[in-house]
Structures are given as structure tokens and as C-alpha cells.
Amino acid sequence: MAQRGAKNRTVGAAVLALTAPLALAACGGGDSDGAGGSDGEVTSLTVQDTFVTEPGASYYGELLDACGQENGVTIERNSVPGGDIIARTLQQASSQTLPDILSIDNPDVGQLAAAGALAPLGELGVSAEGISQGVVDANTFEDELYGLQPTTQSLALFYNEDLLAEAGIQPPTTWEELETAAAALTQGDRYGIAFSAPPTYEGTWQFLPFMWSNGGDETDIATPETAEALQLWVDLVSSGSASESVLNWGQEDVNDQFIAGNAAMMINGPWQFPVLAENPDVTYQVAPLPAPEAGGTVVAPLGGATWTVPETGDDARKAKAAAVVECVNSDENMVDNALTNSSVPTKAELGEQVVAEDPRMQAFVDVVPDLRSRTAKLQDEWPTAATAIYTAVQTALTGGASPEEALEQAQNG
């Protein structure tokens, strides 16, 4: 089936470290007269997001206009690259020029909330009822909801149907089966499995489902559970079932290797569907990530953009902004968003509508109830743990230390 949409922004984008909390005065999102401030009717709202590529750029432009019209306001939209959004927003907070509505990557919620740049949505009457608990956790800081997220993305196992059929191999469901299948599928220049393990948050993102599904935890990575997960990756590389180049591959590189026939299986996300659709000779399916043991639960990280209401100090504008945010997150818009942008509704009950359009989304829909937030436990301290995790992965995969030693060094380094 032809896929619709493309990757909106890089999953697991780097979170910039906050150097100091901002003491924010009331910050205006627009003029108090012509733009409709607190002294008059609100007739327009400013929006800042990171959807600079298609189809997200056009999709969100149309959606915001429609939601604005529904709520009696015009939308003045500004889109900036994802890597610039946090620094820009903090500068706007300092200069009291915050937009009325802000879309950011969900791991950035804690940082901006800690800085006082976001308004608690509960105070504006916004509820996250029905949304996956992991998504709610990702958008919560110090027990307050700050973001409402319509769709999410995660990871699954993509496999070349023809290659597995020729080898008589079923998609692996456990780590043991993964190692066996990867070894059997490794032939000549083709590796059995490809994944992304660079020294970036992208590498951490890909390792998290292995760490979490085995009982590991970001609050203490130097544990036997996390070491066992890292040993799996070490074994795949050292045995030759995975290329040593995983140390440098981003997720797009992994997809390129899969398309080229250099990997029979890969760990990746639904944002690759549009690229794969451009290569119809690649016959593939998607299965859930293997669990450590048969019957085990796979706990994967959640990605995706969330919608927030900055703390402008103008109650009338914030109330109107909250109404637009709720419109963006309506059930109907969640499903349409997911189908357009190759993602999954954050309400599990809506997932089957997406699967009906593309059965390959089933693996991603199935994990929504168990998706886990990267920032729920450490909040704005998550970047430190993320850096320690990818540092340990790099050390272990290059043979610099055993998984146990690499994790201990990274955590205490």
C-alpha cells in the first residue's frame, strides 16, 4: 500500500541544556488592541512550530487555519528548524515576545516548563483524558500537564519478506530468536540486522526499548539488566550479524542500508514508510521488537511533537490558544494527522482506524499502551542520562570495556 506523509522532524532530537531558569514577567503574545489582547476580543493568535518540511508544513498550516476559524481567530504562523526552537523560545521568553501557541518535541517540555515559559494546561481547562499514560507523562512536569500531543512514533522491527521466506525464518519474537535469525540471514555483504548506535540522542533512543524491556532504568544505568541489554548489541556486532558501522549510522542511514539489501532486518520507525514507498522493489513487513523472553512486554520510547500554550501573562489569549490546541488534538484530527504524517494516535482506541488504512502500522499501534516517556522520571535532567547511555553503548561496541564497566564508567564519568 502506498504510504502517505513523510518524517516531520528527527525523532529523538537533541535537547539543549538549560543553563539557568528564567524569572519571567508577564509576557505579551501580541498587541493589546489590533491583535486582540486582554483589553478586547482576541481575533488572532501567533503560532510557532518546527514543521518546515512536507507534508507537515502544509498539513499543519491547513489544520491550524481550520482550528483558528473554528474558534474565531486568524493564525499567524512561524515555522523554524527543530534544532533552533528551544534557544529561540528561551530568547523570546526573556524578551517577552513568546508566541500564543508553541509546538515542540515532547522531551523539551520539562526544560521549558522549568524555565516558566509554559502555562499549565489544567489551569486552562485542558484535559488529557484517553491519551496513553506514557504520552501524558512525557508532557507533564512536576505533576502539571503542559503539552497535548496528537500523535506519537516509536520503534519496531522491519524485515525483508523475501529474504526471510527464502531462509525459512519467521520474524523473531525474543532476543534469542533475534540473534539466531540475524546470524542465519548474514551472508556475503548482507548483514542480518541493522540499527542505529551513534554517540547522539538517536543512539540512546534506539537502545531504550532493549534497556527498558529488560528492566533497566535511566535513573541508574549501571545495573545487570541494562548490561544484559547492551551485551545483546555487543554480541550482534562482534559476531558479524550487525555491521560495526552502526556506531556511526543514523536512522536514515539504517533505512538506506535496508533498501540497498545490505541488511535483512532493521530497527526503525514509521517515518521511514514514505521513503520505503519510493522503493517498491523492497518487499517488507513490520513486527514488534523482540522481547527479552517469550511473552515479555516490549517497552519502547515515544516520540512526536506536542502543542503547548506559552506563559504570555494574557489570560484571554491563553484561553483562546488552549481552545485551538484542543482542536488540533481532537479525535478526528488525531487520525487524519497519523495517516498523513506516518504516526500513531496517542489515544489507543483510535489506532485501529490507522491500521485499517495501513496494516503495517499494527506493530506501532500495539505498543502505544506501554510506551514510556524519556523524561518522566528525570524531567529536565534527562539529557545527562541520555548522554551517559550513548557513551556507554559506544564504549562497549568498540571493545573499550565490558558492558558492565562501560555503563559504570559512563554513569560516574
C-alpha positions as CSV (number, residue, x, y, z in Angstrom):
1,M,0.0,0.0,0.0
2,A,1.3,3.4,-0.9
3,Q,2.2,5.4,2.2
4,R,1.2,9.0,2.8
5,G,3.4,11.6,4.5
6,A,7.0,11.9,5.5
7,K,9.0,12.4,8.5
8,N,8.2,15.7,10.1
9,R,11.2,16.1,12.3
10,T,14.0,14.0,13.7
11,V,12.9,11.5,16.4
12,G,14.9,11.9,19.5
13,A,16.2,15.3,18.6
14,A,18.8,16.7,21.0
15,V,17.5,18.6,24.0
16,L,19.6,21.7,24.7
17,A,20.8,22.0,28.3
18,L,19.2,24.8,30.2
19,T,21.8,26.9,31.9
20,A,19.6,28.8,34.3
21,P,15.8,29.1,34.9
22,L,14.2,32.3,33.7
23,A,12.4,34.6,36.0
24,L,9.6,35.6,33.7
25,A,7.4,38.6,34.0
26,A,4.0,38.7,32.2
27,C,5.0,38.2,28.5
28,G,2.8,39.5,25.7
29,G,2.0,37.3,22.8
30,G,0.7,40.2,20.7
31,D,-0.6,43.7,20.8
32,S,-3.4,44.6,23.2
33,D,-5.6,46.2,20.6
34,G,-5.2,45.3,16.9
35,A,-4.2,41.7,17.7
36,G,-6.9,41.4,20.3
37,G,-5.3,41.5,23.7
38,S,-6.8,41.2,27.2
39,D,-8.5,44.6,26.8
40,G,-10.6,43.4,23.8
41,E,-11.7,40.5,21.8
42,V,-9.0,38.1,20.8
43,T,-9.1,37.9,17.0
44,S,-5.7,36.5,16.1
45,L,-3.1,34.2,17.6
46,T,0.6,33.6,16.9
47,V,1.9,30.1,16.4
48,Q,5.5,28.8,16.4
49,D,6.3,25.2,15.3
50,T,9.0,23.2,13.6
51,F,7.2,21.8,10.6
52,V,9.4,23.1,7.9
53,T,9.2,20.1,5.5
54,E,6.4,18.4,3.7
55,P,3.9,17.1,4.4
56,G,3.9,18.6,7.9
57,A,4.4,22.1,6.7
58,S,1.3,22.2,4.6
59,Y,-0.7,19.9,6.8
60,Y,-0.3,21.9,10.0
61,G,-0.8,25.2,8.1
62,E,-4.2,24.0,6.9
63,L,-5.1,22.4,10.3
64,L,-4.2,25.5,12.3
65,D,-6.2,27.7,10.0
66,A,-9.2,25.4,10.3
67,C,-8.9,25.3,14.1
68,G,-8.4,29.1,14.2
69,Q,-11.5,29.6,12.1
70,E,-13.5,27.2,14.4
71,N,-12.5,29.4,17.3
72,G,-12.9,32.8,15.7
73,V,-9.3,33.8,15.3
74,T,-6.8,34.1,12.4
75,I,-3.5,32.3,12.8
76,E,-0.1,34.0,12.2
77,R,2.2,31.1,11.9
78,N,6.0,30.9,12.0
79,S,7.9,27.7,11.4
80,V,11.6,27.3,12.4
81,P,14.0,24.3,12.2
82,G,13.7,21.9,15.2
83,G,17.3,22.5,16.2
84,D,16.6,26.2,16.8
85,I,13.3,26.0,18.6
86,I,14.4,25.8,22.2
87,A,17.1,28.5,22.1
88,R,14.6,30.7,20.2
89,T,11.8,30.1,22.7
90,L,14.0,30.9,25.7
91,Q,15.1,34.1,24.0
92,Q,11.5,35.0,23.3
93,A,10.7,34.3,27.0
94,S,13.4,36.7,28.1
95,S,12.3,39.4,25.7
96,Q,8.6,38.9,26.5
97,T,7.7,38.0,22.9
98,L,6.5,34.4,23.3
99,P,4.0,33.1,20.7
100,D,0.5,32.2,21.9
101,I,0.9,28.6,20.8
102,L,4.1,26.6,20.6
103,S,4.8,23.1,19.2
104,I,8.0,21.4,20.4
105,D,9.4,17.9,20.7
106,N,7.9,16.2,23.8
107,P,11.3,15.8,25.6
108,D,11.7,19.6,25.6
109,V,8.5,20.1,27.7
110,G,10.3,19.8,31.1
111,Q,13.0,22.2,30.1
112,L,10.7,25.0,29.1
113,A,8.2,24.3,31.9
114,A,11.1,24.6,34.4
115,A,12.0,27.9,32.9
116,G,8.5,29.2,33.4
117,A,7.9,29.6,29.7
118,L,4.8,27.4,29.5
119,A,1.3,27.7,31.1
120,P,-0.1,24.6,32.9
121,L,-2.9,23.3,30.6
122,G,-5.0,22.1,33.5
123,E,-5.5,25.7,34.6
124,L,-6.9,26.4,31.1
125,G,-9.4,23.6,31.3
126,V,-7.5,21.2,29.0
127,S,-7.6,17.5,29.8
128,A,-5.5,14.6,28.5
129,E,-8.3,12.1,29.1
130,G,-8.0,9.0,27.0
131,I,-4.4,9.6,26.0
132,S,-1.8,7.0,26.7
133,Q,-0.2,7.4,30.1
134,G,3.3,7.4,28.7
135,V,2.4,10.3,26.5
136,V,0.8,12.1,29.4
137,D,4.0,11.5,31.4
138,A,6.1,13.0,28.6
139,N,4.1,16.1,28.7
140,T,4.0,16.5,32.4
141,F,6.4,18.5,34.6
142,E,6.1,18.5,38.4
143,D,2.6,17.0,38.2
144,E,1.3,19.6,35.8
145,L,0.3,18.9,32.2
146,Y,2.0,21.3,29.8
147,G,1.5,19.7,26.4
148,L,-1.2,17.9,24.4
149,Q,0.2,15.6,21.8
150,P,-2.0,14.2,18.9
151,T,0.3,11.5,17.6
152,T,3.4,9.6,18.5
153,Q,6.1,7.5,16.9
154,S,8.2,4.6,18.2
155,L,10.3,1.7,17.1
156,A,9.7,-1.7,15.6
157,L,11.4,-4.5,13.6
158,F,11.3,-4.1,9.8
159,Y,12.1,-7.2,7.8
160,N,12.6,-8.1,4.2
161,E,9.8,-10.6,3.5
162,D,11.6,-12.3,0.6
163,L,14.8,-12.8,2.4
164,L,13.2,-14.3,5.5
165,A,10.9,-16.5,3.4
166,E,13.9,-17.8,1.4
167,A,15.7,-18.7,4.6
168,G,12.6,-20.2,6.2
169,I,12.8,-17.8,9.1
170,Q,9.9,-16.3,11.0
171,P,10.2,-12.8,12.4
172,P,12.0,-13.1,15.7
173,T,9.9,-12.5,18.9
174,T,12.7,-13.0,21.5
175,W,16.3,-11.9,21.9
176,E,17.5,-15.4,21.4
177,E,15.4,-15.7,18.2
178,L,16.8,-12.3,17.0
179,E,20.4,-13.5,17.4
180,T,19.7,-16.8,15.6
181,A,17.8,-15.1,12.8
182,A,20.4,-12.3,12.3
183,A,23.2,-14.9,12.1
184,A,21.3,-17.0,9.6
185,L,20.5,-14.0,7.4
186,T,24.0,-12.7,7.4
187,Q,25.6,-13.6,4.0
188,G,28.3,-12.0,2.0
189,D,27.9,-8.2,2.1
190,R,24.5,-8.5,3.7
191,Y,24.1,-8.3,7.5
192,G,21.2,-9.9,9.4
193,I,20.3,-6.8,11.4
194,A,20.9,-3.0,11.3
195,F,20.3,-0.5,14.0
196,S,21.5,3.0,14.9
197,A,24.1,3.4,17.7
198,P,25.9,6.8,17.1
199,P,27.1,9.0,20.0
200,T,23.9,11.1,20.0
201,Y,20.4,11.0,21.5
202,E,19.4,9.0,18.4
203,G,21.6,6.2,19.6
204,T,20.1,6.4,23.1
205,W,16.6,6.4,21.6
206,Q,17.3,3.1,19.7
207,F,18.8,1.4,22.8
208,L,16.0,2.3,25.2
209,P,13.5,-0.4,24.2
210,F,16.2,-3.0,24.9
211,M,17.1,-1.5,28.2
212,W,13.6,-0.8,29.4
213,S,12.1,-4.1,28.2
214,N,14.8,-5.9,30.3
215,G,14.0,-4.0,33.4
216,G,16.7,-1.3,33.1
217,D,16.1,2.2,34.2
218,E,17.6,5.6,33.3
219,T,17.9,6.6,37.0
220,D,20.6,4.0,37.4
221,I,22.1,2.6,34.2
222,A,24.9,0.6,35.9
223,T,22.7,-2.5,36.6
224,P,22.8,-6.1,35.4
225,E,19.5,-5.6,33.5
226,T,21.0,-2.8,31.4
227,A,24.3,-4.6,31.0
228,E,22.5,-7.7,29.6
229,A,20.7,-5.5,27.1
230,L,23.9,-3.9,26.0
231,Q,25.6,-7.3,25.8
232,L,23.0,-8.3,23.2
233,W,24.1,-5.4,21.0
234,V,27.7,-6.2,21.6
235,D,27.1,-9.8,20.6
236,L,25.3,-8.8,17.4
237,V,28.2,-6.6,16.3
238,S,31.1,-8.9,17.4
239,S,29.5,-11.9,15.7
240,G,29.2,-10.1,12.4
241,S,25.4,-10.2,12.4
242,A,25.4,-6.4,12.5
243,S,27.9,-4.0,10.9
244,E,30.5,-2.1,13.0
245,S,29.2,0.9,11.1
246,V,26.1,1.0,13.4
247,L,28.4,3.2,15.6
248,N,28.0,6.0,13.0
249,W,24.7,5.2,11.4
250,G,21.7,7.5,12.0
251,Q,18.3,6.0,11.5
252,E,18.1,7.3,7.9
253,D,21.4,5.5,7.2
254,V,20.0,2.3,8.6
255,N,17.0,2.7,6.3
256,D,19.3,3.2,3.3
257,Q,21.1,0.0,4.1
258,F,17.9,-1.9,4.3
259,I,16.7,-0.5,1.0
260,A,20.0,-1.4,-0.6
261,G,19.7,-5.0,0.5
262,N,22.6,-4.7,2.9
263,A,20.5,-5.6,5.9
264,A,17.7,-8.2,6.1
265,M,16.2,-6.6,9.2
266,M,16.4,-3.2,10.8
267,I,15.2,-1.3,13.9
268,N,13.4,1.8,12.8
269,G,10.2,3.9,12.9
270,P,7.1,4.6,10.7
271,W,8.6,7.9,9.5
272,Q,10.6,5.7,7.0
273,F,7.4,4.5,5.3
274,P,7.4,7.3,2.7
275,V,11.0,6.6,1.7
276,L,10.3,2.9,1.5
277,A,7.3,3.5,-0.6
278,E,9.6,5.2,-3.2
279,N,11.4,1.8,-3.4
280,P,8.6,-0.6,-4.3
281,D,11.1,-3.4,-5.1
282,V,11.7,-3.7,-1.3
283,T,9.0,-6.0,0.0
284,Y,8.9,-5.5,3.7
285,Q,6.7,-6.0,6.7
286,V,6.9,-4.7,10.3
287,A,6.8,-6.7,13.5
288,P,7.0,-5.7,17.2
289,L,10.5,-5.5,18.6
290,P,11.6,-8.8,20.1
291,A,11.2,-9.1,23.9
292,P,13.9,-10.5,26.2
293,E,11.9,-13.6,26.8
294,A,8.8,-15.3,25.2
295,G,5.7,-13.5,26.3
296,G,7.6,-10.5,27.6
297,T,6.3,-6.9,27.3
298,V,8.2,-4.6,25.0
299,V,8.6,-1.1,26.5
300,A,9.5,1.4,23.8
301,P,10.1,5.2,23.9
302,L,7.7,7.6,22.4
303,G,8.5,10.5,20.1
304,G,6.5,13.2,18.4
305,A,5.6,16.9,18.6
306,T,3.4,18.3,21.3
307,W,1.3,21.5,21.5
308,T,1.7,23.9,24.3
309,V,0.5,27.3,25.5
310,P,3.3,29.7,26.4
311,E,3.0,31.8,29.6
312,T,2.2,35.1,27.9
313,G,0.5,36.6,31.0
314,D,-2.6,37.3,29.0
315,D,-5.5,35.2,30.2
316,A,-7.8,35.9,27.3
317,R,-5.2,34.9,24.7
318,K,-4.2,31.8,26.7
319,A,-7.8,30.6,26.9
320,K,-8.2,31.1,23.1
321,A,-4.9,29.4,22.5
322,A,-5.9,26.4,24.6
323,A,-9.1,26.0,22.6
324,V,-7.1,25.9,19.4
325,V,-4.7,23.3,20.9
326,E,-7.7,21.2,21.9
327,C,-9.0,21.4,18.3
328,V,-5.6,20.2,16.9
329,N,-5.9,17.2,19.3
330,S,-9.5,16.2,18.5
331,D,-10.1,12.6,17.7
332,E,-10.8,13.2,14.1
333,N,-7.6,15.3,13.7
334,M,-5.6,12.7,15.5
335,V,-6.5,10.0,13.0
336,D,-6.0,12.3,10.0
337,N,-2.7,13.5,11.4
338,A,-1.5,9.9,11.9
339,L,-2.4,8.9,8.4
340,T,-0.8,12.0,6.8
341,N,2.4,12.0,8.8
342,S,3.1,8.3,9.3
343,S,2.5,8.2,13.0
344,V,0.1,6.8,15.6
345,P,-2.8,8.4,17.5
346,T,-1.9,8.9,21.2
347,K,-5.3,7.5,22.1
348,A,-5.0,3.7,21.8
349,E,-8.7,3.4,20.9
350,L,-8.1,5.3,17.6
351,G,-5.2,3.1,16.5
352,E,-7.3,0.6,14.6
353,Q,-8.6,3.3,12.3
354,V,-5.0,3.8,11.2
355,V,-4.3,0.1,10.9
356,A,-7.3,-0.2,8.6
357,E,-5.6,2.1,6.2
358,D,-2.2,0.5,6.5
359,P,-1.8,-2.9,8.3
360,R,1.9,-2.3,8.7
361,M,1.1,0.2,11.4
362,Q,-0.2,-2.6,13.7
363,A,3.2,-3.1,15.4
364,F,3.4,0.6,16.3
365,V,-0.3,0.8,17.4
366,D,0.2,-2.3,19.7
367,V,2.9,-0.7,21.8
368,V,1.0,2.6,22.5
369,P,-0.4,1.5,25.9
370,D,3.1,0.6,27.1
371,L,5.1,3.5,25.5
372,R,7.3,5.2,28.0
373,S,8.4,8.8,28.3
374,R,12.1,9.5,28.2
375,T,11.7,12.4,30.6
376,A,9.0,11.3,33.1
377,K,11.5,10.2,35.8
378,L,14.4,12.7,35.3
379,Q,12.5,15.5,33.8
380,D,14.9,18.3,32.8
381,E,17.9,16.1,33.9
382,W,17.2,13.6,31.2
383,P,19.9,14.9,28.8
384,T,22.6,13.9,31.3
385,A,21.3,10.3,31.4
386,A,20.8,10.2,27.7
387,T,24.5,11.2,27.2
388,A,25.7,8.6,29.6
389,I,23.7,5.9,27.8
390,Y,25.0,6.5,24.4
391,T,28.5,7.0,25.8
392,A,28.4,3.5,27.3
393,V,27.0,2.0,24.1
394,Q,29.9,3.4,22.1
395,T,32.5,2.2,24.6
396,A,31.1,-1.3,24.8
397,L,30.6,-1.7,21.0
398,T,34.1,-0.5,20.3
399,G,35.5,-3.0,22.8
400,G,36.7,-0.3,25.1
401,A,35.2,-2.0,28.1
402,S,32.7,-4.7,29.0
403,P,29.0,-3.6,29.1
404,E,29.1,-3.6,32.9
405,E,32.3,-1.5,33.0
406,A,31.1,0.8,30.2
407,L,27.9,1.6,32.0
408,E,29.6,2.2,35.3
409,Q,32.2,4.5,33.7
410,A,29.6,6.5,31.8
411,Q,27.3,6.9,34.8
412,N,30.1,8.1,37.1
413,G,32.0,10.0,34.4
